[in-house]
Amino acid sequence: MAMSNRKSPEADLQKACVEWYRWQYPRHLIWSVPNEGAYKNRALQRMGVVVGMPDLHMAWSGNFGVIELKAPGECPTKGQYALLEHFSGMGHFADWCSSFSDFQRTVRGWHG
C-alpha cells in the first residue's frame, strides 16, 4: 500500500510534541502507541492492541501520563474518553490536547 503524501495535522502535532518533550525533559520517557486501524483488525486486538489507546505515553520520576492528540476542531471519541477516564481513575495523569500550546501547558502542569 502506498503512503499518502497528504499532510496530517494530527501527525504533525504529534511529531512537534514528542520533539519538544524530549528536548524539555531529556531524562524522562515519551513514546507513542500506534493503533490506527486496530478497530477493524481482530488479529491486532488479540495481540494486545487496544482500540482508542491514547497517542502519547510518558513516564517520569514515578509518574505516568497519557495524552490523546486531536487535530484542531476535533475531539476524542467516546472510547478514547473512556480510556482517558480509566487511566485517570487509576491515579495516572490523562488528558487530550488539540494544539501544541495545549500540550505544553498540560505537560508543564503535570511536571510542576
Phi and psi in radians as a Rosetta constraint file:
Dihedral C 1 N 2 CA 2 C 2 CIRCULARHARMONIC -1.331 0.35
Dihedral N 2 CA 2 C 2 N 3 CIRCULARHARMONIC 2.500 0.35
Dihedral C 2 N 3 CA 3 C 3 CIRCULARHARMONIC -1.370 0.35
Dihedral N 3 CA 3 C 3 N 4 CIRCULARHARMONIC 2.495 0.35
Dihedral C 3 N 4 CA 4 C 4 CIRCULARHARMONIC -1.421 0.35
Dihedral N 4 CA 4 C 4 N 5 CIRCULARHARMONIC 2.493 0.35
Dihedral C 4 N 5 CA 5 C 5 CIRCULARHARMONIC -1.587 0.35
Dihedral N 5 CA 5 C 5 N 6 CIRCULARHARMONIC 0.023 0.35
Dihedral C 5 N 6 CA 6 C 6 CIRCULARHARMONIC -1.102 0.35
Dihedral N 6 CA 6 C 6 N 7 CIRCULARHARMONIC 2.473 0.35
Dihedral C 6 N 7 CA 7 C 7 CIRCULARHARMONIC -1.289 0.35
Dihedral N 7 CA 7 C 7 N 8 CIRCULARHARMONIC 2.461 0.35
Dihedral C 7 N 8 CA 8 C 8 CIRCULARHARMONIC -2.069 0.35
Dihedral N 8 CA 8 C 8 N 9 CIRCULARHARMONIC 1.910 0.35
Dihedral C 8 N 9 CA 9 C 9 CIRCULARHARMONIC -1.001 0.35
Dihedral N 9 CA 9 C 9 N 10 CIRCULARHARMONIC -0.631 0.35
Dihedral C 9 N 10 CA 10 C 10 CIRCULARHARMONIC -1.208 0.35
Dihedral N 10 CA 10 C 10 N 11 CIRCULARHARMONIC -0.721 0.35
Dihedral C 10 N 11 CA 11 C 11 CIRCULARHARMONIC -1.145 0.35
Dihedral N 11 CA 11 C 11 N 12 CIRCULARHARMONIC -0.715 0.35
Dihedral C 11 N 12 CA 12 C 12 CIRCULARHARMONIC -1.103 0.35
Dihedral N 12 CA 12 C 12 N 13 CIRCULARHARMONIC -0.713 0.35
Dihedral C 12 N 13 CA 13 C 13 CIRCULARHARMONIC -1.107 0.35
Dihedral N 13 CA 13 C 13 N 14 CIRCULARHARMONIC -0.769 0.35
Dihedral C 13 N 14 CA 14 C 14 CIRCULARHARMONIC -1.073 0.35
Dihedral N 14 CA 14 C 14 N 15 CIRCULARHARMONIC -0.777 0.35
Dihedral C 14 N 15 CA 15 C 15 CIRCULARHARMONIC -1.046 0.35
Dihedral N 15 CA 15 C 15 N 16 CIRCULARHARMONIC -0.796 0.35
Dihedral C 15 N 16 CA 16 C 16 CIRCULARHARMONIC -1.105 0.35
Dihedral N 16 CA 16 C 16 N 17 CIRCULARHARMONIC -0.724 0.35
Dihedral C 16 N 17 CA 17 C 17 CIRCULARHARMONIC -1.144 0.35
Dihedral N 17 CA 17 C 17 N 18 CIRCULARHARMONIC -0.766 0.35
Dihedral C 17 N 18 CA 18 C 18 CIRCULARHARMONIC -1.117 0.35
Dihedral N 18 CA 18 C 18 N 19 CIRCULARHARMONIC -0.789 0.35
Dihedral C 18 N 19 CA 19 C 19 CIRCULARHARMONIC -1.042 0.35
Dihedral N 19 CA 19 C 19 N 20 CIRCULARHARMONIC -0.820 0.35
Dihedral C 19 N 20 CA 20 C 20 CIRCULARHARMONIC -1.099 0.35
Dihedral N 20 CA 20 C 20 N 21 CIRCULARHARMONIC -0.793 0.35
Dihedral C 20 N 21 CA 21 C 21 CIRCULARHARMONIC -1.058 0.35
Dihedral N 21 CA 21 C 21 N 22 CIRCULARHARMONIC -0.796 0.35
Dihedral C 21 N 22 CA 22 C 22 CIRCULARHARMONIC -1.141 0.35
Dihedral N 22 CA 22 C 22 N 23 CIRCULARHARMONIC -0.558 0.35
Dihedral C 22 N 23 CA 23 C 23 CIRCULARHARMONIC -1.312 0.35
Dihedral N 23 CA 23 C 23 N 24 CIRCULARHARMONIC -0.763 0.35
Dihedral C 23 N 24 CA 24 C 24 CIRCULARHARMONIC -1.259 0.35
Dihedral N 24 CA 24 C 24 N 25 CIRCULARHARMONIC -0.633 0.35
Dihedral C 24 N 25 CA 25 C 25 CIRCULARHARMONIC -2.286 0.35
Dihedral N 25 CA 25 C 25 N 26 CIRCULARHARMONIC 1.215 0.35
Dihedral C 25 N 26 CA 26 C 26 CIRCULARHARMONIC -1.121 0.35
Dihedral N 26 CA 26 C 26 N 27 CIRCULARHARMONIC -0.340 0.35
Dihedral C 26 N 27 CA 27 C 27 CIRCULARHARMONIC -1.659 0.35
Dihedral N 27 CA 27 C 27 N 28 CIRCULARHARMONIC -0.010 0.35
Dihedral C 27 N 28 CA 28 C 28 CIRCULARHARMONIC -1.797 0.35
Dihedral N 28 CA 28 C 28 N 29 CIRCULARHARMONIC 2.854 0.35
Dihedral C 28 N 29 CA 29 C 29 CIRCULARHARMONIC -1.842 0.35
Dihedral N 29 CA 29 C 29 N 30 CIRCULARHARMONIC 2.458 0.35
Dihedral C 29 N 30 CA 30 C 30 CIRCULARHARMONIC -2.423 0.35
Dihedral N 30 CA 30 C 30 N 31 CIRCULARHARMONIC 2.403 0.35
Dihedral C 30 N 31 CA 31 C 31 CIRCULARHARMONIC -2.616 0.35
Dihedral N 31 CA 31 C 31 N 32 CIRCULARHARMONIC 2.783 0.35
Dihedral C 31 N 32 CA 32 C 32 CIRCULARHARMONIC -1.856 0.35
Dihedral N 32 CA 32 C 32 N 33 CIRCULARHARMONIC 2.745 0.35
Dihedral C 32 N 33 CA 33 C 33 CIRCULARHARMONIC -2.153 0.35
Dihedral N 33 CA 33 C 33 N 34 CIRCULARHARMONIC 1.591 0.35
Dihedral C 33 N 34 CA 34 C 34 CIRCULARHARMONIC -1.200 0.35
Dihedral N 34 CA 34 C 34 N 35 CIRCULARHARMONIC 2.196 0.35
Dihedral C 34 N 35 CA 35 C 35 CIRCULARHARMONIC -2.475 0.35
Dihedral N 35 CA 35 C 35 N 36 CIRCULARHARMONIC 0.424 0.35
Dihedral C 35 N 36 CA 36 C 36 CIRCULARHARMONIC -1.016 0.35
Dihedral N 36 CA 36 C 36 N 37 CIRCULARHARMONIC 2.299 0.35
Dihedral C 36 N 37 CA 37 C 37 CIRCULARHARMONIC 1.445 0.35
Dihedral N 37 CA 37 C 37 N 38 CIRCULARHARMONIC -0.067 0.35
Dihedral C 37 N 38 CA 38 C 38 CIRCULARHARMONIC -1.139 0.35
Dihedral N 38 CA 38 C 38 N 39 CIRCULARHARMONIC -0.495 0.35
Dihedral C 38 N 39 CA 39 C 39 CIRCULARHARMONIC -1.079 0.35
Dihedral N 39 CA 39 C 39 N 40 CIRCULARHARMONIC -0.379 0.35
Dihedral C 39 N 40 CA 40 C 40 CIRCULARHARMONIC -2.020 0.35
Dihedral N 40 CA 40 C 40 N 41 CIRCULARHARMONIC 0.196 0.35
Dihedral C 40 N 41 CA 41 C 41 CIRCULARHARMONIC -2.113 0.35
Dihedral N 41 CA 41 C 41 N 42 CIRCULARHARMONIC 1.657 0.35
Dihedral C 41 N 42 CA 42 C 42 CIRCULARHARMONIC -1.061 0.35
Dihedral N 42 CA 42 C 42 N 43 CIRCULARHARMONIC -0.610 0.35
Dihedral C 42 N 43 CA 43 C 43 CIRCULARHARMONIC -1.074 0.35
Dihedral N 43 CA 43 C 43 N 44 CIRCULARHARMONIC -0.751 0.35
Dihedral C 43 N 44 CA 44 C 44 CIRCULARHARMONIC -1.109 0.35
Dihedral N 44 CA 44 C 44 N 45 CIRCULARHARMONIC -0.700 0.35
Dihedral C 44 N 45 CA 45 C 45 CIRCULARHARMONIC -1.122 0.35
Dihedral N 45 CA 45 C 45 N 46 CIRCULARHARMONIC -0.683 0.35
Dihedral C 45 N 46 CA 46 C 46 CIRCULARHARMONIC -1.168 0.35
Dihedral N 46 CA 46 C 46 N 47 CIRCULARHARMONIC -0.445 0.35
Dihedral C 46 N 47 CA 47 C 47 CIRCULARHARMONIC -1.482 0.35
Dihedral N 47 CA 47 C 47 N 48 CIRCULARHARMONIC 0.007 0.35
Dihedral C 47 N 48 CA 48 C 48 CIRCULARHARMONIC 1.902 0.35
Dihedral N 48 CA 48 C 48 N 49 CIRCULARHARMONIC -0.049 0.35
Dihedral C 48 N 49 CA 49 C 49 CIRCULARHARMONIC -1.202 0.35
Dihedral N 49 CA 49 C 49 N 50 CIRCULARHARMONIC 2.244 0.35
Dihedral C 49 N 50 CA 50 C 50 CIRCULARHARMONIC -1.834 0.35
Dihedral N 50 CA 50 C 50 N 51 CIRCULARHARMONIC 2.149 0.35
Dihedral C 50 N 51 CA 51 C 51 CIRCULARHARMONIC -1.113 0.35
Dihedral N 51 CA 51 C 51 N 52 CIRCULARHARMONIC 2.281 0.35
Dihedral C 51 N 52 CA 52 C 52 CIRCULARHARMONIC 1.502 0.35
Dihedral N 52 CA 52 C 52 N 53 CIRCULARHARMONIC 0.075 0.35
Dihedral C 52 N 53 CA 53 C 53 CIRCULARHARMONIC -1.007 0.35
Dihedral N 53 CA 53 C 53 N 54 CIRCULARHARMONIC 2.371 0.35
Dihedral C 53 N 54 CA 54 C 54 CIRCULARHARMONIC -0.973 0.35
Dihedral N 54 CA 54 C 54 N 55 CIRCULARHARMONIC 2.666 0.35
Dihedral C 54 N 55 CA 55 C 55 CIRCULARHARMONIC -1.169 0.35
Dihedral N 55 CA 55 C 55 N 56 CIRCULARHARMONIC -0.754 0.35
Dihedral C 55 N 56 CA 56 C 56 CIRCULARHARMONIC -2.120 0.35
Dihedral N 56 CA 56 C 56 N 57 CIRCULARHARMONIC 2.430 0.35
Dihedral C 56 N 57 CA 57 C 57 CIRCULARHARMONIC -2.144 0.35
Dihedral N 57 CA 57 C 57 N 58 CIRCULARHARMONIC 2.429 0.35
Dihedral C 57 N 58 CA 58 C 58 CIRCULARHARMONIC -2.328 0.35
Dihedral N 58 CA 58 C 58 N 59 CIRCULARHARMONIC 2.480 0.35
Dihedral C 58 N 59 CA 59 C 59 CIRCULARHARMONIC -2.322 0.35
Dihedral N 59 CA 59 C 59 N 60 CIRCULARHARMONIC 2.329 0.35
Dihedral C 59 N 60 CA 60 C 60 CIRCULARHARMONIC -2.768 0.35
Dihedral N 60 CA 60 C 60 N 61 CIRCULARHARMONIC 2.372 0.35
Dihedral C 60 N 61 CA 61 C 61 CIRCULARHARMONIC 0.696 0.35
Dihedral N 61 CA 61 C 61 N 62 CIRCULARHARMONIC 0.863 0.35
Dihedral C 61 N 62 CA 62 C 62 CIRCULARHARMONIC 1.385 0.35
Dihedral N 62 CA 62 C 62 N 63 CIRCULARHARMONIC 0.124 0.35
Dihedral C 62 N 63 CA 63 C 63 CIRCULARHARMONIC -1.953 0.35
Dihedral N 63 CA 63 C 63 N 64 CIRCULARHARMONIC 2.801 0.35
Dihedral C 63 N 64 CA 64 C 64 CIRCULARHARMONIC -2.500 0.35
Dihedral N 64 CA 64 C 64 N 65 CIRCULARHARMONIC 2.409 0.35
Dihedral C 64 N 65 CA 65 C 65 CIRCULARHARMONIC -2.534 0.35
Dihedral N 65 CA 65 C 65 N 66 CIRCULARHARMONIC 2.699 0.35
Dihedral C 65 N 66 CA 66 C 66 CIRCULARHARMONIC -2.305 0.35
Dihedral N 66 CA 66 C 66 N 67 CIRCULARHARMONIC 2.554 0.35
Dihedral C 66 N 67 CA 67 C 67 CIRCULARHARMONIC -2.358 0.35
Dihedral N 67 CA 67 C 67 N 68 CIRCULARHARMONIC 2.282 0.35
Dihedral C 67 N 68 CA 68 C 68 CIRCULARHARMONIC -1.638 0.35
Dihedral N 68 CA 68 C 68 N 69 CIRCULARHARMONIC 2.210 0.35
Dihedral C 68 N 69 CA 69 C 69 CIRCULARHARMONIC -1.764 0.35
Dihedral N 69 CA 69 C 69 N 70 CIRCULARHARMONIC 2.434 0.35
Dihedral C 69 N 70 CA 70 C 70 CIRCULARHARMONIC -2.328 0.35
Dihedral N 70 CA 70 C 70 N 71 CIRCULARHARMONIC 2.572 0.35
Dihedral C 70 N 71 CA 71 C 71 CIRCULARHARMONIC -1.130 0.35
Dihedral N 71 CA 71 C 71 N 72 CIRCULARHARMONIC 2.658 0.35
Dihedral C 71 N 72 CA 72 C 72 CIRCULARHARMONIC -0.904 0.35
Dihedral N 72 CA 72 C 72 N 73 CIRCULARHARMONIC 2.343 0.35
Dihedral C 72 N 73 CA 73 C 73 CIRCULARHARMONIC 1.552 0.35
Dihedral N 73 CA 73 C 73 N 74 CIRCULARHARMONIC -0.173 0.35
Dihedral C 73 N 74 CA 74 C 74 CIRCULARHARMONIC -1.746 0.35
Dihedral N 74 CA 74 C 74 N 75 CIRCULARHARMONIC 2.782 0.35
Dihedral C 74 N 75 CA 75 C 75 CIRCULARHARMONIC -2.379 0.35
Dihedral N 75 CA 75 C 75 N 76 CIRCULARHARMONIC 2.848 0.35
Dihedral C 75 N 76 CA 76 C 76 CIRCULARHARMONIC -1.095 0.35
Dihedral N 76 CA 76 C 76 N 77 CIRCULARHARMONIC 2.726 0.35
Dihedral C 76 N 77 CA 77 C 77 CIRCULARHARMONIC -1.331 0.35
Dihedral N 77 CA 77 C 77 N 78 CIRCULARHARMONIC 2.969 0.35
Dihedral C 77 N 78 CA 78 C 78 CIRCULARHARMONIC -1.022 0.35
Dihedral N 78 CA 78 C 78 N 79 CIRCULARHARMONIC -0.710 0.35
Dihedral C 78 N 79 CA 79 C 79 CIRCULARHARMONIC -1.136 0.35
Dihedral N 79 CA 79 C 79 N 80 CIRCULARHARMONIC -0.673 0.35
Dihedral C 79 N 80 CA 80 C 80 CIRCULARHARMONIC -1.190 0.35
Dihedral N 80 CA 80 C 80 N 81 CIRCULARHARMONIC -0.728 0.35
Dihedral C 80 N 81 CA 81 C 81 CIRCULARHARMONIC -1.022 0.35
Dihedral N 81 CA 81 C 81 N 82 CIRCULARHARMONIC -0.746 0.35
Dihedral C 81 N 82 CA 82 C 82 CIRCULARHARMONIC -1.070 0.35
Dihedral N 82 CA 82 C 82 N 83 CIRCULARHARMONIC -0.731 0.35
Dihedral C 82 N 83 CA 83 C 83 CIRCULARHARMONIC -1.183 0.35
Dihedral N 83 CA 83 C 83 N 84 CIRCULARHARMONIC -0.682 0.35
Dihedral C 83 N 84 CA 84 C 84 CIRCULARHARMONIC -1.055 0.35
Dihedral N 84 CA 84 C 84 N 85 CIRCULARHARMONIC -0.741 0.35
Dihedral C 84 N 85 CA 85 C 85 CIRCULARHARMONIC -1.125 0.35
Dihedral N 85 CA 85 C 85 N 86 CIRCULARHARMONIC -0.657 0.35
Dihedral C 85 N 86 CA 86 C 86 CIRCULARHARMONIC -1.080 0.35
Dihedral N 86 CA 86 C 86 N 87 CIRCULARHARMONIC -0.845 0.35
Dihedral C 86 N 87 CA 87 C 87 CIRCULARHARMONIC -1.062 0.35
Dihedral N 87 CA 87 C 87 N 88 CIRCULARHARMONIC -0.782 0.35
Dihedral C 87 N 88 CA 88 C 88 CIRCULARHARMONIC -1.083 0.35
Dihedral N 88 CA 88 C 88 N 89 CIRCULARHARMONIC -0.727 0.35
Dihedral C 88 N 89 CA 89 C 89 CIRCULARHARMONIC -1.110 0.35
Dihedral N 89 CA 89 C 89 N 90 CIRCULARHARMONIC -0.408 0.35
Dihedral C 89 N 90 CA 90 C 90 CIRCULARHARMONIC -1.536 0.35
Dihedral N 90 CA 90 C 90 N 91 CIRCULARHARMONIC 0.074 0.35
Dihedral C 90 N 91 CA 91 C 91 CIRCULARHARMONIC 1.596 0.35
Dihedral N 91 CA 91 C 91 N 92 CIRCULARHARMONIC 0.179 0.35
Dihedral C 91 N 92 CA 92 C 92 CIRCULARHARMONIC -1.660 0.35
Dihedral N 92 CA 92 C 92 N 93 CIRCULARHARMONIC 2.831 0.35
Dihedral C 92 N 93 CA 93 C 93 CIRCULARHARMONIC -1.359 0.35
Dihedral N 93 CA 93 C 93 N 94 CIRCULARHARMONIC 2.397 0.35
Dihedral C 93 N 94 CA 94 C 94 CIRCULARHARMONIC -2.702 0.35
Dihedral N 94 CA 94 C 94 N 95 CIRCULARHARMONIC 2.314 0.35
Dihedral C 94 N 95 CA 95 C 95 CIRCULARHARMONIC -2.832 0.35
Dihedral N 95 CA 95 C 95 N 96 CIRCULARHARMONIC 3.080 0.35
Dihedral C 95 N 96 CA 96 C 96 CIRCULARHARMONIC -2.295 0.35
Dihedral N 96 CA 96 C 96 N 97 CIRCULARHARMONIC 2.643 0.35
Dihedral C 96 N 97 CA 97 C 97 CIRCULARHARMONIC -2.410 0.35
Dihedral N 97 CA 97 C 97 N 98 CIRCULARHARMONIC 2.581 0.35
Dihedral C 97 N 98 CA 98 C 98 CIRCULARHARMONIC -2.176 0.35
Dihedral N 98 CA 98 C 98 N 99 CIRCULARHARMONIC 0.262 0.35
Dihedral C 98 N 99 CA 99 C 99 CIRCULARHARMONIC -2.716 0.35
Dihedral N 99 CA 99 C 99 N 100 CIRCULARHARMONIC 2.833 0.35
Dihedral C 99 N 100 CA 100 C 100 CIRCULARHARMONIC -1.101 0.35
Dihedral N 100 CA 100 C 100 N 101 CIRCULARHARMONIC -0.720 0.35
Dihedral C 100 N 101 CA 101 C 101 CIRCULARHARMONIC -1.166 0.35
Dihedral N 101 CA 101 C 101 N 102 CIRCULARHARMONIC -0.615 0.35
Dihedral C 101 N 102 CA 102 C 102 CIRCULARHARMONIC -1.047 0.35
Dihedral N 102 CA 102 C 102 N 103 CIRCULARHARMONIC -0.798 0.35
Dihedral C 102 N 103 CA 103 C 103 CIRCULARHARMONIC -1.056 0.35
Dihedral N 103 CA 103 C 103 N 104 CIRCULARHARMONIC -0.858 0.35
Dihedral C 103 N 104 CA 104 C 104 CIRCULARHARMONIC -1.032 0.35
Dihedral N 104 CA 104 C 104 N 105 CIRCULARHARMONIC -0.813 0.35
Dihedral C 104 N 105 CA 105 C 105 CIRCULARHARMONIC -1.075 0.35
Dihedral N 105 CA 105 C 105 N 106 CIRCULARHARMONIC -0.786 0.35
Dihedral C 105 N 106 CA 106 C 106 CIRCULARHARMONIC -1.086 0.35
Dihedral N 106 CA 106 C 106 N 107 CIRCULARHARMONIC -0.877 0.35
Dihedral C 106 N 107 CA 107 C 107 CIRCULARHARMONIC -1.134 0.35
Dihedral N 107 CA 107 C 107 N 108 CIRCULARHARMONIC -0.746 0.35
Dihedral C 107 N 108 CA 108 C 108 CIRCULARHARMONIC -1.082 0.35
Dihedral N 108 CA 108 C 108 N 109 CIRCULARHARMONIC -0.653 0.35
Dihedral C 108 N 109 CA 109 C 109 CIRCULARHARMONIC -1.102 0.35
Dihedral N 109 CA 109 C 109 N 110 CIRCULARHARMONIC -0.686 0.35
Dihedral C 109 N 110 CA 110 C 110 CIRCULARHARMONIC -1.211 0.35
Dihedral N 110 CA 110 C 110 N 111 CIRCULARHARMONIC -0.646 0.35
Dihedral C 110 N 111 CA 111 C 111 CIRCULARHARMONIC -1.500 0.35
Dihedral N 111 CA 111 C 111 N 112 CIRCULARHARMONIC -0.065 0.35
